[in-house]
């Protein structure tokens, strides 16, 4: 269990499902509901809608900067208490995890002529960033404490002259970090069958690149001899490919547009390249052995959107997403985590856009995400929290060919509390009651330029 705690660190998606991003273009940041757009970002969000888009060639280059906090507060009163030997150690600490990414780029292109269009998109389609816990993670540190206590307690019970080593007698230096990027390249072909109906087919190639690294050292206090009690290290790198077909349809008549898109599940099987892994872990270390195959599937996604243009200046969109996470494998055979979810991810999005004049557009949007979480799914190393997101921003038509987009969105998460009772085996099977409180924050700012030839 200790090395599972070390090695399972993953970075969450910025916006979207558990393994999927949806905020590629800055227009999402400022409006969110983009599933019925005809603009260049339709190359991802509504490929069929490009049948009503710009005639000729258009390009878009976008940059976004996300930053997040991923904190775990652990409370375990009287941890390691043993009658007649030790009164226990109270754990009440917040472990701060900082998730970040460098500037995240995305590139869009489309070409339309008559009834057909071709389009492409390149970006980070899943996860995307780094996470680090400079003080380690609670399940990591508490398991080390428990291991040291258990070993020395057994010696003490055999020979009372041997002291029990308790947490007050040593320090733990630990660090856990992870990286997870899924890069994607998507190509679509669009055809308008009638004046009101168009469809598109596409394919996206996805490349997974990630690692998990951890170090933990427990050392007796200098006045007690400074002996090293534990010294564990892990370095596991993972890479792999996956492919997903994509189909979409768009009905557009007058002020009404109804669009739907379906992305098939992306099967991603990565191969471990492990340079450091502690010995003696048995089946617990199997998922991180060198050469082992691990699944990080991206789930099938259904998106349905309806847009209504109230005037030439004002338009609004309502959208729904369903990510079929329960059928997207996570982990190794026999240890798939997605089975613990209550249901797949549901998202509801709404956005409104208003043209102040021919030059300036402002927009506002929101999103509600429900992941179907359960206690059994949540882990210190990989957890999610249901959320609300709010985005706003605008666009500036510098000329007939150039448009600048700028947007910002914030995600407000609901804390998730996982209780561990003695009746259920206690905290991570230690028999001591406790709880973890998971909390997150997320902010994204973006800037992009669209160019029409």
N, C-alpha and C positions, 0 to 999 in steps of 0.2 A: 504493500500500500504506500510505503514511503516513496518509492521511486515512481509510482503512478502519480503521486502528488507532484513530484518534480517535473515529470516529463510531459504532462498533459496540457501545459500552458498554451492557450491559443488566443488569438486576437479576434475580437468580434467584428462583424460587419459594421460599417459606418451608418448605413441606413438600409433597411430591408430585412430579410430573414436571418436565420441563425448562421448561414454560410453564404449569403448572397447580398451583394450591394445593389442598390437601385439609383444612387445619386451619382451618375456619371457626368452629366452636363450641369452647368451652373443654373440653368433654368429650373432644375429640380430644387435647388437650394432656395430659390426665391418664390416658388409656387407649389412644388411637390407633386400635385396631381397632373402628370404629363402624359397619361396614357391615351389621350385623344388629340395630341398635337400634330400639326403638319410641318412644324419647324425642323431644323436640322437634327435636333435631339431625338426625333422620331426614328432615326436609324437604330436606336435601342428601344425606345418606349412604345413606338407604334409604326413599325416598318411599312405596313399597308397604307398608312396615312400619307406617306410621301407621294402617293398618286395625286394628291392635291397640293403638293408642295411647290417649291421653286423650280421653274423650268431651267435646265442647264446644270452646271456644276456649282456646288457649294461646299465649304469646309468650315470646321469649327475646332478651335483649340482651347481647352479648358484646364484650369488649375484650381485645386482645392487644398485647403489646409485644415485637417481635423485635429482635435486634441481632446483627450478623454481622461477621466479618473475611474479606476475600478477598485473599489475598496471592500475589504472584508473585515467586519468587526466580530471578534470571537469572545464569547463569555462562557467560562467553565468554572463555576465555584467549586472549591475543594478538589481540584484535579489531583489525582494520584494519592488521595487520602487512603490510608491503610490502618485499621484499628490497632492501637497499641504500638505503632511504629512511626507513623507520619500523619500529621493533621491535615495535610493537603496544601495545594498551591492554587491561588485564585488567578485565573487568566481573564483579563478584561482589557483587550487591546485591539486597536484598529490597524490593520495592515494595508498600507497605501500602495496601490498599483497605478503606475502612470503609463497610459497607452498613447502612443503618438506615431506620426508618420511624417516623412518629409513632404514637400509639395507633391500632390498626387495629380498627374496629368491625364488627360483623355483626348482622343482625336476622333472626329466624326467627318464623314464625307458622303455625299450623295450626288447622283447625276440622274436627271429626269428628262425624258423626251417622249412627247405624245402620251401614250397609255402606259408606258413602263418606266421603271426606275431601278437603279442599283444603288446600294448603300453599304457602308462599312463603319465599324466602330472598333477602337482599340482602347482598353482601359483596364483598371483593376476591378474585376467583376465579383470578387469575393474577399472578405476580410480586408486586409491591407494595412499593415503597420506592425509596430513593436509594442510589447508590454514588458514592464520590469517591476518586480517587487524587491526593493532594496533591502528589506528586512525579512525576505522570504515570505512564506504563506503560512497561515495557522495550521493547516493539516500537516504541513511539512514539519514545523517546529514542535507541535504537540506530540507527533509520533516519535520524534527523536527523544523528547523528554521521557515519553512512556517507555521507550526501549531501554534507555539508560537506567531508569528507575527499576524496571522489571528485572534486569540482569543483576543489579547490585542488591535488590531485595532478596532474590534467591540465594545469593551468597551470604547475606546477613542472616537469613533464617537457618542456614546450615551452620553458621558461626557468628553468634551475636557480637563478637569482637570486631567483625568487618562492618564498617559504616555503610548505611544506605546513602547513595548519591542522589540528592534532591536538586530541583532547579535553582535554588538559592546558592548552590555551591559551584556553579559553572556559568559560562556565557556561551551563547549560540550566535555565530556569525553565519548568515545565510543570504543567498541571493538567487532569485529565480527570474529568468527572462525567456521570452519567446518571440518568434517572428512568424507571421503567416500572411502570404500574399497569394492570391489567385489572379493571374494575368489572363485576359481574354481578348481574342480577336474575332469579330463577328462580321459576316457578309450576308446581305439579303438581296433578294430579287422580288420586285413589286410589279403587279400588273392590274390595271383597271379594267374590269370585265364589263361594267356598264357605267352610266353617268353617276350612279349612286353607290356602286360596290367595287371594292378593290381587295386584293389579298396579297400576301407575301409569304415566301418561304426563305429560311436562312439556316446558317450553321455557325456555331461558335466553338472555337478551340480554346481550351482552358489549361493553363500551366500552373501547377501548385509548387510553391517554394517556401519552405518554413524550417524552423529549428526550435528545439527546446534545450536550454542549458541551465544547469543548476550546480550550486556548491553549498555544502553545509559542513560547518566545523563546530564541534562542541568542545570547549576547553575549560578545565578546572581553573578556579580563581588562582592567581599567583601565590597568595598566601596559603593555598591548599596544595601547592605543588605544580600547578600549570599543566597537568597531564592532558593529552588529547584523548577525548572520549569517543569522538565520532569524526570522520573525515570522508565525506562522500562527494562524488562528482559525476555529472552526466553531461554528455554532449552528443545530441542526436539531430541529424539533418535529414530532411525529407523532401523529395521531389517527385512529381508525377504529372501525367497528362490526362485530359478527359475531353469529350466532345458532346455537344448537345444540339439537336435539331430545334428549329424555332418556326412556328407558323403564326400568322396573324391575319385578321380581317378588319375591314373598316367600311362602315356605312355612313355616307355623308350626303345629306339632302337639306338644302336651305340652311337654317341656323343650327340644325341638330347633327351631331356626330356620335356614333356609337362604335366603339372599337374593342377588340379582344385579342389577346396574345397568349400563346401557350409555349412555354419552354420545357422541353423534356428533361428528365433527370440526367445530370452529368455524373457518370461513374468515374470517380478519381481514386485510383489506387497508387499510393506513394510507397517508395522503398526506403527503408531506414539506412542511413549511413552513420553508424554509431562508433565513435572513437573512444568514448569513456562510458562504462556502465558497471556499477558495483557488482561483485560476485555474490552468489548465494541467494539470489532473489527468487529463484524457481520460476513458477508460472507468472508471478507478478512482473518479472522483467521481460517476459516474452514479447510484449508489444513494442519494446524498444531495442530488441536485439538487432545487431547488424544484419541487413538483408531482409528483415521482416516486412511484410506488406500490410499497410494500414489504409483504411478507407476514410476519405474526406469528401463524400458525395455532395454535390450541390443539388438541392431538391427541385423537383418539377414545380413550375410556377404558372399559375393562371392569373391573368390580369384582365379586368373588364372595366371600361371607362365610358362615361357619357359626358359630352360637352354641349353646351348651349351658348350660342352667340346672341346676347340680348340686343346688341347693336354692333355697328362697325368698330366701336371702341371697347365694349365690355363683354367679356366671355368668362364662363365658369365651368369647372370640370369636377365631377365626382367619380371616384375610382375605388376599386376593390382588388386586393391581392390575396391569393392563397398559395402558401408555400407548403408543399407536401413533405414536411420534415420527417414524419414518422416512417417514410419509405426511402429516406436518403441515409445510407449507412454511415455511421461515425464510429471508428475504432477498428478492432480486429474481431474475427469470427468468435462468437461466444461472449463478446463483451460490448456489443453494439449499444450505444447510449440512446439512440433515437427512440428505442422501444419504451423508454421511461416517460416520454412526453405524453401529455393527456390528449393532444391533438396537434395538427400542423399549425403554422402561423397564419393568423388572420390580420389583415391590414385594411384600414379604411382611410382614404385620402380625399381631401377637398382643396380646391384652389381657385382663385379668381385673379383675373388680369385686366388692367385698364390702361388704355392708351390716352395719356394726357393730351398729346398732340401727335403730329407725324414723327416727332423726334424722340419722345420719352414715354416709356411704359413702366408702370409700377405693378407689383403683384404681391399676393399674400397666400399662404397655404398652411395646411395642417395635416397631421398623420397620427393615427392611433394604431399601435402594434400590440397584439396579444399572441404570445408564443406558445401557450398551452403548457406552461411549466409545471413541474412536479418536484417534490423533495428529492426523489431518487435521481432526477436528471442533474440537479444543481451540484456543482463541485467548486472548491476554492479556485481551481485552475481553469475552469471553463463554466461560467455562469451567465445567465441572461436575466433581464428585468423588463417587465412590460412597461410601455412608455407612451408618451405623447410628444410629438415634435411640432414646432412652429417655425416656418420659414418666411422670409420677406426679402425684397430687393427690387431691382429694376433693370431696364435695358435702355440703351441710348443708341439710336440710329444715327451714327456719325455721318453717314452718307447712304445713298441707295445700295451700296455694296457692303458696307461695314456696319456691324452691330456689336456693341459691347454689352456684356451681361455681368452683373454683380449680385451676389446673394449671400445670405447668412441664415443658418438655422441652428436652433438649440433643441436638444432632446431632454425631456424631463421624465425621469424614471421613477417607478414605484419600488421602494425597497422590498427585498424578499427576505423573509426570516425563515430559516430552517431550524426546527427544534429537534434536539436529540434527547430522548427520555431513557431512563434506565431500563424501562420495560422493553424498549426496542434495541437494547444493546449499548446505549450511550453514544458519546461522541466518537465517531469512526470506529465503533466496536470496542471502545475502551471501558465501557460500563459506567462512565461518569456522565451525568446529565450536563447538557450545555446547548449552545445555539450559535449559529452563524447568521449575521445580518449582512446581506449583499446590497451594495449601492453603487450607482454609476452616475457619471455626468458626461455630456457630449456636446461639443460645439464644432461647427464647420463654417468656414468662410471660403468663398470662391470668386474667381474672376475668369471671364472667357471672352473670346472674340470669334464672331461668325463672319464669314466672307462669302459673298455671292458673286460669281463670275458672270 
